[in-house]
Amino acid sequence: MARITGKDVSELNFETILYEKGNGRATITINRPEIYNAISFKSFSEINDALRDAQFDDGVAVVILTGAGDKAFCAGADLKEHYDLCARPRDYFKWINEFIAFQTRMVNLGKPTIARLNGLVVGAGNELNLACDLAVAADDVVIRQAGTARGSVAAIGVTQWLSLSIGDRRAREVLLMCEDIPADKALDWGLINRAVPRAQLDRSVDQLADNLIDKFAETTRHTLTQTNFFKNMVWGVTAPHAADWLAIHSGAPETFEGMEAFIEKREVAHGDFRKRAMDDKSPEFFGGAPIKSCPLCGAKHLPLEHEFCGVCGAELPASEVATAAE
């Protein structure tokens, strides 16, 4: 009789994650400690493959997600990869949909998931945290969103699920302020389930796992299905739109500035963008809206603020700026 089951771990080869199974547990470890376990396109695919195996394996009752080392659970998306994708929105759309795919599988796994927060939790790292059913953090861990400060929107899990966990006002504070949330505050707010001394982290995770393993699989699965009703409802309505919006805006000036500031290790020039708007210039486009044309070579879609044609080098009439602005 045909069966659908998991594989032996030795049959699975991963490059960016570690995957272990045993004692009713499957543990997925993001294994990129040199960049604070930032996740990449390949990480998304590998986590999804590991989750599929854990879902199919009847010997796995609980899935634990964590990060390698002791500095970071996950510091968000790999911003260097993200920066490269800013030039290709069509590829960014593929990237973000792969992210959505494994988040969706995690939520609908049918088996409880535990986020083992062993270090910094930033941006997409908090999206992973919120996708899990339970979370245990070392008491020196800090959680933070960075989207509005870095030219992005935390729309692959946080904007949808954060208010379900901590309430509307607190969710707005987290998303808009981008301030550190220490583990004790995260516990008080309901963003995590337990905050324990670092030396007790594994013991606390094991206690939760043992408790969950000592339950019926079918009733646990349906309990999760019912409990995920609102989580899935908002996810199904907003995630596809988030993917499209994020892809379209992946090449926007705000996004480029946020990425460049990170790569160049400098402060983000938020004030410059507000000043451009106040000076009646367009912060939504590089060099202004692409509405000028060259009277010499006929090139079109030149930035409004450019004085010379980028194709032939001819001087662009100043009057055209005024005409376009009108």
QUIHUFEN-V967196 format. One line per field, one symbol per residue. ss: DSSP state (H for helix, E for strand, C for the rest). phi: phi as a letter, one per 20 degrees, with the letter a starting at -180 (. if undefined). burial: + if it has 16 or more other ideal C-beta (glycine too) atoms within 10 Angstrom, else -. A space follows every 50 residues. Layout:
ss = ???
phi = ???
burial = ???
This chain:
ss = CCCCCCCCHHHCCCCCEEEEEECCEEEEEECCHHHCCCECHHHHHHHHHH HHHHHHCCCCCEEEEEECCCCEEECCECHHHHHHHCCCHHHHHHHHHHHH HHHHHHHCCCCEEEEEECCEEECHHHHHHHHCCEEEEECCCEEECCHHHH CCCCCCCHHHHHHHHHCHHHHHHHHHHCCCEEHHHHHHHCCCCEEECHHH HHHHHHHHHHHHHCCCHHHHHHHHHHHCHHHHHHHHHHHHHHHHHHHHHH HCHHHHHHHHHHHCCCCCCHHHHHHHHHCCCCCCCCCCCEEECCCCCCCC CEECCCCECCCCCCECCHHHHHHHHC
phi = .fcdbfdfgfeddcddcdcccrlmdcdddfdcffcllfddgffgffffff ffffffefeedcdddbcfmcebfaeofffffgfffgecgfffffffffff fffffffdfncfcceeedagcclfffffgffffcbccffdfcdbecgfed ncceedpefedfffecnffffffffeeldfdfgffgffenfcebccggfd gffffffffgfffecfffffgfffgffegffffffffdffffffffffef dfgffffffffffelcffefffffffffemdefecfmnfececefedngd meggefecffednffegfffffffff
burial = -----+--+----+-++-+-+---++++++++---+++++++++++++++ +-+++-+--++++++++++--++++++++--++-++--+--++-++++++ +++++++++-+++++++++++++++++++++++++++++-++++++++++ ++-++++++++++-++---++-+++--+--+-+-+++-+-++++++---- +--+++-++--++------+---+------+---+---+--++--++-++ -+++++++++++-----+----+--+----+++-+--++-++-+----+- -+++++--+------+---++-----
